[in-house]
Amino acid sequence: MTVQALELVGARFPDALGAVLGGSAVRGRALPGSDLDLAVLLPEGETSRREVVRHDGRLA
């Protein structure tokens, strides 16, 4: 997982049980403007949602 992805998960989801990074970042094809494709596993009882955020200048 990239440093930016780890920082994002730690900052926004401190109680996360785990996270999976996908897309171009995993394949080694990410460009500076590429987004981060993340799935975050949250503890039971947390609300499931999908969101797009900007972290460190990058969409995720």
N, C-alpha and C positions, 0 to 999 in steps of 0.2 A: 504494500500500500504506500502511496506517495506520502511525503511529509505533510503536504497540504491537506490530504484526506484525513490523516491521523489527527491533525490539529483541529479540523472542522468537527470531527466526531467528538473529540474531547471537549471542545468548547460548547457545542450545541446539545450534545447528548451524553452528559457525564455518567449517566446510569446505564448506558448501552451495554448489552451483554455481548455484542459482537457487531462487526460490520464487514460488508463485502464490497470491494471495488471492482467495477467492470469497465467495459468500453475500451477506448483507445489507450488509456493510462495503463491498463493491464497488458495490452499487446505491445507496449513500447512505441506506440505511434502517436502519442499525444503531442500536439503543438502548443505553443504558449497560450493560445486562445481556446484550447479545448476545454470542455466542461469535465467535471468529475461525476461519474455515474456511481452512486453509492446506494446500498441498501443497508439499513441499520436495524438490528434486532434489539427491541426494547423489552423491558420487563413486563410481565403479565399485568394487565390493568392500564397500561399506557394506551393512549388513543392512537390508532393507526391512521396515518395520513401520508400524503404525497406533497412535497413542497419543492420549490426551486428557490435557492438562496445564492447570494454572492458572498464568497469567502476569499479573502486575500486577492481580490480582483478577478476571481474565477467563478463561473456559474457551477453550481453543484445541485 
